[in-house]
Amino acid sequence: MIKIQNYIGGKLIDPAGNGFLPNVNPATGEVYSQVPDSDERDLELAVQSAQKVFPQWSSTPAQERCNIMMRIAELIEQRLDHFVKAEVNDSGKTVSLASSLDIPRAAQNFRFYATAAVQFATEAHVMESGTVNYTLRQPIGVVGCISPWNLPLYLFTWKIVPALAAGNCVIGKPSEVTPMTAFELSKVCIEAGLPAGVLNIIHGLGPNAGMSIVKHPAVKAISFTGSTRAGREIAATAAPMFKKLSLELGGKNPNIIFADCDFEKMIQTTLKSSFDNQGEICLCGSRIIIEKSIYEKFKERFVAETKKLKVGDPLEKETNVGAIVSKQHFDKINYHIQLAKEEGGKILTGGNVIKMNGRCENGWFIEPTIIEGLPWNCRTNQEEIFGPVVTLLPFETEEEAIRLANSTEYGLSASIWTQNLSRAHRVGAQVQSGIIWINCWLLRDLRTPFGGMKNSGVGSEGGFEAMKFFTEAKNVCIKL
Ligand code: NAD
Protein backbone atom coordinates (compact mmCIF):
# COMPACT_ATOMS: atom_id res chain seq x y z
CA MET A 1 0.00 0.00 0.00
CA ILE A 2 1.58 3.28 -1.13
CA LYS A 3 1.24 6.15 1.33
CA ILE A 4 0.93 9.49 -0.44
CA GLN A 5 2.19 12.51 1.51
CA ASN A 6 1.74 16.24 1.32
CA TYR A 7 4.64 18.31 -0.02
CA ILE A 8 5.04 21.26 2.34
CA GLY A 9 8.08 23.43 2.98
CA GLY A 10 10.19 21.23 0.70
CA LYS A 11 9.39 18.04 2.66
CA LEU A 12 7.07 15.09 2.24
CA ILE A 13 4.91 14.90 5.37
CA ASP A 14 1.77 13.26 6.71
CA PRO A 15 -1.34 15.38 7.22
CA ALA A 16 -1.66 17.09 10.62
CA GLY A 17 -4.79 15.09 11.52
CA ASN A 18 -3.15 11.85 10.36
CA GLY A 19 -6.26 10.95 8.37
CA PHE A 20 -6.00 9.18 5.01
CA LEU A 21 -8.50 8.40 2.27
CA PRO A 22 -8.50 5.24 0.17
CA ASN A 23 -7.23 5.63 -3.42
CA VAL A 24 -8.68 3.12 -5.86
CA ASN A 25 -7.40 1.78 -9.17
CA PRO A 26 -10.57 2.03 -11.28
CA ALA A 27 -9.51 -0.72 -13.68
CA THR A 28 -9.30 -3.29 -10.87
CA GLY A 29 -11.47 -1.79 -8.15
CA GLU A 30 -8.59 -2.26 -5.66
CA VAL A 31 -7.56 0.23 -3.00
CA TYR A 32 -3.85 0.54 -3.71
CA SER A 33 -2.80 3.71 -1.94
CA GLN A 34 -3.75 6.19 0.76
CA VAL A 35 -4.29 9.89 0.18
CA PRO A 36 -3.84 12.50 2.91
CA ASP A 37 -7.15 13.89 4.12
CA SER A 38 -5.71 17.36 4.67
CA ASP A 39 -7.43 20.29 6.32
CA GLU A 40 -6.79 23.91 7.30
CA ARG A 41 -3.89 22.95 9.61
CA ASP A 42 -1.93 21.57 6.67
CA LEU A 43 -2.90 24.55 4.60
CA GLU A 44 -1.69 26.94 7.30
CA LEU A 45 1.69 25.24 7.32
CA ALA A 46 1.88 25.45 3.54
CA VAL A 47 0.91 29.13 3.52
CA GLN A 48 3.60 29.93 6.10
CA SER A 49 6.25 28.12 4.03
CA ALA A 50 5.12 29.88 0.88
CA GLN A 51 5.07 33.31 2.50
CA LYS A 52 8.52 32.78 3.98
CA VAL A 53 10.17 31.98 0.64
CA PHE A 54 8.18 34.42 -1.52
CA PRO A 55 10.63 37.36 -1.22
CA GLN A 56 13.47 35.05 -2.33
CA TRP A 57 11.60 33.31 -5.17
CA SER A 58 10.01 36.48 -6.56
CA SER A 59 13.41 38.14 -6.79
CA THR A 60 15.21 35.10 -8.23
CA PRO A 61 16.36 36.00 -11.75
CA ALA A 62 13.94 34.67 -14.38
CA GLN A 63 16.75 32.67 -15.99
CA GLU A 64 17.33 30.80 -12.73
CA ARG A 65 13.62 30.04 -12.34
CA CYS A 66 13.68 28.86 -15.95
CA ASN A 67 16.65 26.53 -15.31
CA ILE A 68 14.95 24.83 -12.36
CA MET A 69 11.73 24.30 -14.32
CA MET A 70 13.70 22.87 -17.25
CA ARG A 71 15.33 20.42 -14.85
CA ILE A 72 11.91 19.33 -13.61
CA ALA A 73 10.79 18.74 -17.23
CA GLU A 74 13.89 16.63 -17.88
CA LEU A 75 13.28 14.51 -14.79
CA ILE A 76 9.65 13.88 -15.77
CA GLU A 77 10.81 12.80 -19.23
CA GLN A 78 13.50 10.55 -17.77
CA ARG A 79 10.80 8.83 -15.69
CA LEU A 80 8.17 8.81 -18.41
CA ASP A 81 7.26 5.13 -17.95
CA HIS A 82 6.98 5.51 -14.20
CA PHE A 83 4.72 8.56 -14.50
CA VAL A 84 2.63 6.89 -17.24
CA LYS A 85 2.04 3.82 -15.09
CA ALA A 86 1.09 5.96 -12.10
CA GLU A 87 -1.39 7.95 -14.19
CA VAL A 88 -2.94 4.83 -15.73
CA ASN A 89 -3.36 3.06 -12.37
CA ASP A 90 -4.87 6.15 -10.79
CA SER A 91 -7.29 7.22 -13.52
CA GLY A 92 -8.13 4.19 -15.67
CA LYS A 93 -6.99 6.04 -18.79
CA THR A 94 -5.23 4.02 -21.46
CA VAL A 95 -1.48 3.62 -21.49
CA SER A 96 -1.45 4.83 -25.11
CA LEU A 97 -3.07 8.14 -24.13
CA ALA A 98 -1.02 8.67 -20.96
CA SER A 99 2.23 8.04 -22.85
CA SER A 100 1.33 10.12 -25.92
CA LEU A 101 -0.62 12.96 -24.29
CA ASP A 102 -0.75 13.32 -20.50
CA ILE A 103 2.83 12.92 -19.36
CA PRO A 104 4.63 14.42 -22.39
CA ARG A 105 2.32 17.41 -22.11
CA ALA A 106 3.09 17.83 -18.39
CA ALA A 107 6.81 18.03 -19.24
CA GLN A 108 5.99 20.39 -22.11
CA ASN A 109 4.04 22.65 -19.72
CA PHE A 110 7.23 23.01 -17.65
CA ARG A 111 9.36 23.76 -20.71
CA PHE A 112 6.83 26.15 -22.22
CA TYR A 113 6.47 28.28 -19.08
CA ALA A 114 10.16 28.00 -18.17
CA THR A 115 10.89 29.86 -21.40
CA ALA A 116 7.88 32.16 -20.91
CA ALA A 117 9.51 33.31 -17.66
CA VAL A 118 12.45 34.71 -19.61
CA GLN A 119 10.36 36.07 -22.50
CA PHE A 120 7.58 37.76 -20.57
CA ALA A 121 7.60 41.47 -21.40
CA THR A 122 5.44 44.42 -20.45
CA GLU A 123 3.98 47.38 -22.31
CA ALA A 124 5.03 51.02 -22.40
CA HIS A 125 2.68 53.86 -23.39
CA VAL A 126 4.30 57.09 -24.51
CA MET A 127 2.09 60.19 -24.34
CA GLU A 128 2.36 63.10 -26.75
CA SER A 129 3.52 65.39 -23.97
CA GLY A 130 6.62 63.26 -23.61
CA THR A 131 5.25 61.48 -20.57
CA VAL A 132 6.01 57.76 -20.41
CA ASN A 133 3.94 55.05 -18.79
CA TYR A 134 5.26 51.58 -18.28
CA THR A 135 3.52 48.57 -16.82
CA LEU A 136 5.08 46.50 -14.11
CA ARG A 137 3.71 42.98 -13.83
CA GLN A 138 4.62 41.77 -10.39
CA PRO A 139 3.94 38.34 -8.89
CA ILE A 140 0.88 38.26 -6.66
CA GLY A 141 2.36 36.34 -3.71
CA VAL A 142 0.81 33.07 -2.59
CA VAL A 143 -1.68 31.61 -5.08
CA GLY A 144 -3.90 28.50 -5.08
CA CYS A 145 -4.26 26.03 -7.95
CA ILE A 146 -6.98 23.36 -7.81
CA SER A 147 -7.28 20.72 -10.53
CA PRO A 148 -9.56 17.81 -11.56
CA TRP A 149 -9.04 14.08 -12.20
CA ASN A 150 -9.49 13.76 -15.94
CA LEU A 151 -6.02 14.87 -17.11
CA PRO A 152 -4.33 14.79 -13.70
CA LEU A 153 -0.70 15.84 -14.17
CA TYR A 154 -1.39 17.64 -17.45
CA LEU A 155 -3.91 20.06 -15.91
CA PHE A 156 -2.17 20.36 -12.54
CA THR A 157 1.04 21.52 -14.22
CA TRP A 158 -0.89 23.73 -16.68
CA LYS A 159 -1.79 25.83 -13.61
CA ILE A 160 1.09 25.62 -11.18
CA VAL A 161 3.86 26.17 -13.74
CA PRO A 162 2.81 29.62 -15.07
CA ALA A 163 2.21 30.66 -11.45
CA LEU A 164 5.76 29.63 -10.52
CA ALA A 165 7.22 31.10 -13.72
CA ALA A 166 5.67 34.46 -12.89
CA GLY A 167 7.41 34.41 -9.49
CA ASN A 168 4.59 33.31 -7.19
CA CYS A 169 4.65 30.68 -4.48
CA VAL A 170 1.97 28.08 -4.99
CA ILE A 171 -0.38 25.90 -2.97
CA GLY A 172 -1.57 23.19 -5.36
CA LYS A 173 -4.35 20.70 -4.76
CA PRO A 174 -4.73 17.83 -7.22
CA SER A 175 -7.93 15.81 -7.32
CA GLU A 176 -8.31 13.36 -4.45
CA VAL A 177 -9.39 10.81 -7.09
CA THR A 178 -6.03 10.96 -8.95
CA PRO A 179 -3.31 12.20 -6.57
CA MET A 180 -0.44 9.90 -7.54
CA THR A 181 1.38 11.81 -10.28
CA ALA A 182 1.28 15.04 -8.25
CA PHE A 183 2.93 13.08 -5.42
CA GLU A 184 5.57 11.84 -7.86
CA LEU A 185 6.04 15.42 -9.03
CA SER A 186 6.78 16.47 -5.42
CA LYS A 187 9.74 14.08 -5.40
CA VAL A 188 10.97 15.43 -8.74
CA CYS A 189 10.75 19.03 -7.45
CA ILE A 190 12.88 18.14 -4.42
CA GLU A 191 15.45 16.47 -6.67
CA ALA A 192 15.48 19.39 -9.12
CA GLY A 193 16.32 21.82 -6.33
CA LEU A 194 13.12 23.85 -6.25
CA PRO A 195 13.56 25.95 -3.09
CA ALA A 196 11.53 24.73 -0.10
CA GLY A 197 8.04 26.26 0.11
CA VAL A 198 7.92 27.60 -3.47
CA LEU A 199 5.51 24.82 -4.41
CA ASN A 200 3.38 23.10 -1.79
CA ILE A 201 1.04 20.25 -2.66
CA ILE A 202 -1.85 19.53 -0.34
CA HIS A 203 -3.92 16.41 -0.93
CA GLY A 204 -7.49 15.85 0.15
CA LEU A 205 -11.16 16.49 -0.44
CA GLY A 206 -12.63 19.51 -2.21
CA PRO A 207 -14.79 20.80 0.64
CA ASN A 208 -11.91 20.43 3.17
CA ALA A 209 -8.46 20.81 1.63
CA GLY A 210 -9.76 22.64 -1.46
CA MET A 211 -12.05 25.05 0.33
CA SER A 212 -9.41 25.85 2.97
CA ILE A 213 -7.21 27.21 0.13
CA VAL A 214 -10.09 29.25 -1.28
CA LYS A 215 -10.94 30.71 2.15
CA HIS A 216 -7.43 31.54 3.34
CA PRO A 217 -6.93 35.33 3.32
CA ALA A 218 -3.24 35.05 2.39
CA VAL A 219 -4.00 33.15 -0.83
CA LYS A 220 -4.59 36.04 -3.21
CA ALA A 221 -5.59 34.26 -6.42
CA ILE A 222 -7.34 30.99 -7.24
CA SER A 223 -6.96 29.12 -10.49
CA PHE A 224 -9.52 26.34 -10.61
CA THR A 225 -10.40 23.68 -13.17
CA GLY A 226 -13.33 21.40 -12.46
CA SER A 227 -17.08 21.24 -12.43
CA THR A 228 -19.37 24.23 -12.85
CA ARG A 229 -20.95 23.28 -9.52
CA ALA A 230 -17.68 23.55 -7.55
CA GLY A 231 -16.68 26.63 -9.56
CA ARG A 232 -19.84 28.36 -8.39
CA GLU A 233 -19.06 27.56 -4.72
CA ILE A 234 -15.49 28.76 -5.12
CA ALA A 235 -16.61 32.00 -6.78
CA ALA A 236 -19.17 32.61 -4.01
CA THR A 237 -16.44 32.28 -1.36
CA ALA A 238 -13.58 34.05 -3.13
CA ALA A 239 -15.45 36.98 -4.71
CA PRO A 240 -16.27 38.83 -1.46
CA MET A 241 -12.57 38.55 -0.56
CA PHE A 242 -11.71 40.15 -3.94
CA LYS A 243 -9.41 37.33 -4.94
CA LYS A 244 -8.36 37.02 -8.55
CA LEU A 245 -10.23 34.09 -10.07
CA SER A 246 -9.66 31.94 -13.12
CA LEU A 247 -12.37 29.30 -13.51
CA GLU A 248 -12.22 26.57 -16.17
CA LEU A 249 -15.47 24.65 -15.86
CA GLY A 250 -17.74 22.09 -17.50
CA GLY A 251 -18.89 21.74 -21.08
CA LYS A 252 -21.44 20.18 -23.42
CA ASN A 253 -19.52 20.71 -26.60
CA PRO A 254 -21.08 20.62 -30.06
CA ASN A 255 -19.42 18.86 -32.98
CA ILE A 256 -21.06 20.40 -36.08
CA ILE A 257 -20.77 18.35 -39.26
CA PHE A 258 -21.72 19.85 -42.62
CA ALA A 259 -22.37 17.67 -45.68
CA ASP A 260 -19.38 19.16 -47.53
CA CYS A 261 -16.80 18.02 -44.96
CA ASP A 262 -13.87 15.69 -45.63
CA PHE A 263 -15.87 12.66 -44.50
CA GLU A 264 -12.99 10.29 -43.71
CA LYS A 265 -11.02 12.83 -41.73
CA MET A 266 -14.16 13.86 -39.88
CA ILE A 267 -15.10 10.28 -38.95
CA GLN A 268 -11.65 9.43 -37.60
CA THR A 269 -11.42 12.64 -35.57
CA THR A 270 -15.02 12.40 -34.33
CA LEU A 271 -14.26 8.93 -32.95
CA LYS A 272 -11.46 10.49 -30.91
CA SER A 273 -13.37 13.60 -29.87
CA SER A 274 -16.21 11.37 -28.66
CA PHE A 275 -14.42 8.54 -26.89
CA ASP A 276 -10.78 9.41 -26.15
CA ASN A 277 -10.10 9.13 -22.41
CA GLN A 278 -13.54 7.44 -22.09
CA GLY A 279 -15.12 10.77 -23.09
CA GLU A 280 -13.65 12.25 -19.91
CA ILE A 281 -11.99 15.24 -21.56
CA CYS A 282 -13.66 18.60 -20.98
CA LEU A 283 -13.16 19.29 -24.71
CA CYS A 284 -14.85 16.10 -25.97
CA GLY A 285 -17.71 16.76 -28.38
CA SER A 286 -20.73 15.18 -26.71
CA ARG A 287 -23.46 16.56 -29.01
CA ILE A 288 -22.87 15.61 -32.64
CA ILE A 289 -24.91 17.92 -34.86
CA ILE A 290 -25.12 16.55 -38.42
CA GLU A 291 -26.52 17.97 -41.65
CA LYS A 292 -29.61 15.97 -42.53
CA SER A 293 -28.48 15.04 -46.05
CA ILE A 294 -25.58 12.94 -44.62
CA TYR A 295 -27.21 11.94 -41.33
CA GLU A 296 -27.88 8.30 -42.29
CA LYS A 297 -24.46 7.88 -43.95
CA PHE A 298 -22.75 9.36 -40.89
CA LYS A 299 -24.76 7.27 -38.47
CA GLU A 300 -24.06 3.98 -40.21
CA ARG A 301 -20.32 4.59 -40.49
CA PHE A 302 -19.87 6.14 -37.04
CA VAL A 303 -21.70 3.28 -35.32
CA ALA A 304 -19.63 0.72 -37.27
CA GLU A 305 -16.34 2.43 -36.32
CA THR A 306 -17.39 2.82 -32.68
CA LYS A 307 -18.15 -0.90 -32.45
CA LYS A 308 -14.54 -1.58 -33.44
CA LEU A 309 -13.13 0.31 -30.43
CA LYS A 310 -11.53 -2.02 -27.93
CA VAL A 311 -12.65 -1.45 -24.36
CA GLY A 312 -10.28 -3.15 -21.96
CA ASP A 313 -7.36 -3.19 -19.57
CA PRO A 314 -5.85 0.32 -19.71
CA LEU A 315 -2.36 -1.17 -19.38
CA GLU A 316 -2.69 -3.03 -22.69
CA LYS A 317 -1.31 -1.09 -25.64
CA GLU A 318 -4.14 -1.91 -28.05
CA THR A 319 -6.92 -0.74 -25.68
CA ASN A 320 -8.80 2.30 -27.01
CA VAL A 321 -11.21 2.87 -24.12
CA GLY A 322 -10.14 2.23 -20.52
CA ALA A 323 -11.90 2.31 -17.16
CA ILE A 324 -14.21 5.02 -15.82
CA VAL A 325 -12.32 7.00 -13.19
CA SER A 326 -14.36 6.09 -10.09
CA LYS A 327 -17.40 4.13 -8.90
CA GLN A 328 -19.19 7.40 -8.23
CA HIS A 329 -18.59 8.64 -11.78
CA PHE A 330 -19.45 5.21 -13.23
CA ASP A 331 -22.82 5.39 -11.43
CA LYS A 332 -23.38 8.92 -12.74
CA ILE A 333 -22.78 7.90 -16.37
CA ASN A 334 -25.04 4.85 -16.04
CA TYR A 335 -27.73 7.04 -14.52
CA HIS A 336 -27.52 9.33 -17.55
CA ILE A 337 -27.75 6.42 -20.01
CA GLN A 338 -30.88 5.24 -18.20
CA LEU A 339 -32.26 8.79 -18.24
CA ALA A 340 -31.63 9.06 -21.99
CA LYS A 341 -33.73 5.92 -22.52
CA GLU A 342 -36.52 7.32 -20.32
CA GLU A 343 -36.42 10.54 -22.32
CA GLY A 344 -37.09 8.52 -25.49
CA GLY A 345 -33.54 8.17 -26.80
CA LYS A 346 -32.66 5.23 -29.02
CA ILE A 347 -29.34 3.57 -28.20
CA LEU A 348 -27.60 2.88 -31.53
CA THR A 349 -24.66 1.11 -29.95
CA GLY A 350 -23.33 0.63 -26.42
CA GLY A 351 -25.35 1.60 -23.37
CA ASN A 352 -24.11 -1.28 -21.25
CA VAL A 353 -21.66 -1.93 -18.46
CA ILE A 354 -18.87 -4.35 -19.43
CA LYS A 355 -17.78 -7.09 -17.08
CA MET A 356 -14.11 -7.93 -17.69
CA ASN A 357 -12.31 -11.16 -16.90
CA GLY A 358 -9.05 -11.53 -14.96
CA ARG A 359 -7.18 -8.53 -13.55
CA CYS A 360 -9.99 -6.09 -14.38
CA GLU A 361 -12.97 -8.18 -13.25
CA ASN A 362 -13.89 -5.63 -10.55
CA GLY A 363 -13.17 -2.54 -12.66
CA TRP A 364 -15.65 0.02 -13.99
CA PHE A 365 -16.11 -0.16 -17.75
CA ILE A 366 -18.87 1.21 -19.97
CA GLU A 367 -19.36 0.61 -23.70
CA PRO A 368 -18.95 3.63 -26.00
CA THR A 369 -22.53 4.76 -26.42
CA ILE A 370 -24.32 6.59 -29.26
CA ILE A 371 -27.87 7.86 -28.77
CA GLU A 372 -30.29 9.42 -31.27
CA GLY A 373 -33.84 10.70 -31.32
CA LEU A 374 -33.68 13.12 -28.41
CA PRO A 375 -34.87 16.75 -28.47
CA TRP A 376 -32.24 19.46 -28.04
CA ASN A 377 -33.72 20.64 -24.73
CA CYS A 378 -33.94 17.32 -22.84
CA ARG A 379 -31.61 16.75 -19.87
CA THR A 380 -29.43 14.35 -21.87
CA ASN A 381 -28.68 17.13 -24.36
CA GLN A 382 -28.30 19.82 -21.72
CA GLU A 383 -26.33 18.29 -18.83
CA GLU A 384 -22.67 17.35 -18.86
CA ILE A 385 -22.29 13.56 -18.70
CA PHE A 386 -18.49 13.44 -19.06
CA GLY A 387 -18.32 9.84 -20.19
CA PRO A 388 -18.26 7.72 -23.37
CA VAL A 389 -21.73 8.89 -24.37
CA VAL A 390 -22.68 11.06 -27.36
CA THR A 391 -25.98 12.10 -28.89
CA LEU A 392 -26.78 12.68 -32.57
CA LEU A 393 -28.89 15.67 -33.62
CA PRO A 394 -29.81 16.37 -37.27
CA PHE A 395 -30.07 19.90 -38.74
CA GLU A 396 -31.23 21.34 -42.05
CA THR A 397 -29.85 24.88 -42.21
CA GLU A 398 -26.73 26.65 -41.02
CA GLU A 399 -28.87 28.82 -38.72
CA GLU A 400 -30.36 25.73 -37.11
CA ALA A 401 -26.90 24.23 -36.59
CA ILE A 402 -25.74 27.40 -34.81
CA ARG A 403 -28.92 27.55 -32.73
CA LEU A 404 -28.48 23.93 -31.62
CA ALA A 405 -24.79 24.47 -30.88
CA ASN A 406 -25.60 27.46 -28.66
CA SER A 407 -28.58 25.88 -26.93
CA THR A 408 -26.92 24.93 -23.61
CA GLU A 409 -25.66 26.86 -20.59
CA TYR A 410 -22.10 25.88 -21.57
CA GLY A 411 -19.62 27.40 -24.02
CA LEU A 412 -16.29 25.64 -23.76
CA SER A 413 -15.30 24.28 -27.17
CA ALA A 414 -16.78 23.36 -30.56
CA SER A 415 -15.64 21.56 -33.69
CA ILE A 416 -16.92 22.56 -37.12
CA TRP A 417 -16.50 20.31 -40.16
CA THR A 418 -16.85 21.96 -43.59
CA GLN A 419 -14.75 22.55 -46.70
CA ASN A 420 -16.46 25.89 -47.27
CA LEU A 421 -14.05 28.51 -45.97
CA SER A 422 -16.61 31.30 -45.72
CA ARG A 423 -19.00 29.11 -43.77
CA ALA A 424 -16.22 27.96 -41.47
CA HIS A 425 -15.42 31.58 -40.53
CA ARG A 426 -19.10 32.57 -40.32
CA VAL A 427 -20.15 29.68 -38.08
CA GLY A 428 -16.95 29.87 -36.03
CA ALA A 429 -17.69 33.50 -35.20
CA GLN A 430 -21.27 32.75 -34.13
CA VAL A 431 -20.82 29.64 -32.01
CA GLN A 432 -20.57 30.72 -28.38
CA SER A 433 -17.48 28.79 -27.29
CA GLY A 434 -14.09 29.92 -26.10
CA ILE A 435 -12.31 27.38 -28.31
CA ILE A 436 -13.31 26.64 -31.92
CA TRP A 437 -11.69 23.90 -33.98
CA ILE A 438 -12.31 23.87 -37.72
CA ASN A 439 -11.70 20.49 -39.37
CA CYS A 440 -9.73 19.29 -36.35
CA TRP A 441 -9.98 18.64 -32.62
CA LEU A 442 -7.64 19.05 -29.63
CA LEU A 443 -4.99 20.70 -31.77
CA ARG A 444 -3.26 22.91 -29.22
CA ASP A 445 -0.80 25.75 -29.57
CA LEU A 446 0.11 26.56 -25.98
CA ARG A 447 0.43 30.28 -26.80
CA THR A 448 -3.29 30.66 -27.55
CA PRO A 449 -5.91 31.78 -25.01
CA PHE A 450 -7.76 28.83 -23.49
CA GLY A 451 -11.04 29.24 -21.64
CA GLY A 452 -14.80 28.96 -21.77
CA MET A 453 -17.76 31.27 -22.21
CA LYS A 454 -21.10 31.25 -20.37
CA ASN A 455 -21.14 28.67 -17.54
CA SER A 456 -17.93 27.06 -18.83
CA GLY A 457 -15.80 29.56 -17.03
CA VAL A 458 -14.28 32.94 -16.41
CA GLY A 459 -10.87 34.07 -17.64
CA SER A 460 -8.31 32.49 -19.90
CA GLU A 461 -5.33 30.25 -19.44
CA GLY A 462 -2.55 29.64 -21.97
CA GLY A 463 0.46 31.59 -23.17
CA PHE A 464 1.01 35.00 -21.64
CA GLU A 465 -2.67 35.11 -20.58
CA ALA A 466 -1.75 32.83 -17.68
CA MET A 467 1.36 34.88 -16.86
CA LYS A 468 -0.83 37.98 -16.78
CA PHE A 469 -3.35 36.27 -14.52
CA PHE A 470 -0.62 35.34 -12.05
CA THR A 471 0.75 38.91 -11.88
CA GLU A 472 -0.59 42.26 -10.73
CA ALA A 473 -0.40 45.00 -13.35
CA LYS A 474 0.92 48.28 -12.01
CA ASN A 475 1.21 51.39 -14.17
CA VAL A 476 4.14 53.74 -13.53
CA CYS A 477 3.71 57.20 -15.08
CA ILE A 478 6.80 59.44 -15.46
CA LYS A 479 6.55 63.08 -16.44
CA LEU A 480 9.75 63.78 -18.30
P1 NAD B 1 -14.78 18.77 -9.30
O1 NAD B 1 -15.32 20.15 -9.43
O2 NAD B 1 -15.56 17.79 -8.51
O3 NAD B 1 -13.33 18.81 -8.63
C1 NAD B 1 -12.25 19.52 -9.19
C2 NAD B 1 -11.26 19.85 -8.10
O4 NAD B 1 -11.86 20.77 -7.21
C3 NAD B 1 -10.82 18.67 -7.24
O5 NAD B 1 -9.48 18.84 -6.86
C4 NAD B 1 -11.75 18.77 -6.03
O6 NAD B 1 -11.22 18.18 -4.88
C5 NAD B 1 -11.85 20.27 -5.88
N1 NAD B 1 -13.09 20.74 -5.27
C6 NAD B 1 -14.33 20.20 -5.36
N2 NAD B 1 -15.22 20.93 -4.67
C7 NAD B 1 -14.53 21.98 -4.15
C8 NAD B 1 -14.88 23.09 -3.34
N3 NAD B 1 -16.14 23.26 -2.92
N4 NAD B 1 -13.91 23.96 -2.98
C9 NAD B 1 -12.65 23.80 -3.41
N5 NAD B 1 -12.24 22.75 -4.16
C10 NAD B 1 -13.18 21.86 -4.54
O7 NAD B 1 -14.52 18.26 -10.77
P2 NAD B 1 -14.01 16.84 -11.23
O8 NAD B 1 -15.14 15.88 -11.11
O9 NAD B 1 -12.71 16.53 -10.58
O10 NAD B 1 -13.68 17.10 -12.78
C11 NAD B 1 -14.61 17.00 -13.80
C12 NAD B 1 -15.10 18.37 -14.19
O11 NAD B 1 -14.01 19.21 -14.57
C13 NAD B 1 -16.02 18.34 -15.41
O12 NAD B 1 -17.09 19.20 -15.18
C14 NAD B 1 -15.14 18.87 -16.53
O13 NAD B 1 -15.82 19.47 -17.61
C15 NAD B 1 -14.32 19.87 -15.80
N6 NAD B 1 -13.10 20.18 -16.53
C16 NAD B 1 -12.98 21.39 -17.14
C17 NAD B 1 -11.85 21.70 -17.86
C18 NAD B 1 -11.69 23.04 -18.55
O14 NAD B 1 -10.59 23.34 -18.99
N7 NAD B 1 -12.73 23.85 -18.64
C19 NAD B 1 -10.81 20.77 -17.94
C20 NAD B 1 -10.96 19.54 -17.31
C21 NAD B 1 -12.10 19.25 -16.60
Boltz pocket constraint, residues with backbone or C-beta under 6 A from the ligand:
constraints:
  - pocket:
      binder: B
      contacts: [[A, 146], [A, 147], [A, 148], [A, 149], [A, 150], [A, 151], [A, 155], [A, 173], [A, 174], [A, 175], [A, 176], [A, 204], [A, 205], [A, 206], [A, 207], [A, 209], [A, 210], [A, 211], [A, 214], [A, 225], [A, 226], [A, 227], [A, 228], [A, 229], [A, 230], [A, 231], [A, 233], [A, 234], [A, 248], [A, 249], [A, 250], [A, 251], [A, 281], [A, 282], [A, 384], [A, 386], [A, 412], [A, 452], [A, 456], [A, 457]]
      max_distance: 6.0
